[in-house]
Amino acid sequence: MPDQPREQDATAQARHREKMQKRKKVQDQEVASKSLEKGLLMVNTGPGKGKSTAAFGMALRTLGYGKRVVVVQFIKGAWDTGERRALERFDDLVEWHALGEGFTWETQDRERDIAACERAWAVARQAFARPDVALVVLDELNVALRYDYLPIAQVLADIAARTPGQHVMVTGRNAKPDMMEAADLVTEMGLIKHHFKNGVKAQQGVEF
């Protein structure tokens, strides 16, 4: 009887090892079957928090390999944010362009918003043409497209014509179907609970 628990543990361990060996074989075959390398169009959308945060995490990963990143912010404006302060420490590899005028309910001026988005898009197009830029982050572009501040067809054409191998990350709620169709990767951030609903204001290190 005293040896029975040990035998059960050994049997369980053997089953687990066999299961993981089979899983590893399948996983290794799956990884080995992927040989294509290309510049990706990636979209972070949805009502949940974290779309821009995830994009800046990817920017940090890119910087870790000594590659150049261009950030173009639509809508938000020249906020003093923690991510901007952090990424600009890589001043030799990061270009940050905060070209929005603020959220639409703040400006209350459609023509002004359109002009700001057009200026931002001109900067984005310049980044697309540069072979030294590995990643272009188009923060809140989806919001600009939602309000038709930029023509979606032209935006997608310019992205498609970018330097080969360059990655593009688009963020913002309500991504248009055409944008999601054109993307290689689409992630939707879901909202389950948010502290803002309970009266908690935006805080340093969390929202900005």
Disulfide bonds with the S-S distance in Angstrom:
none
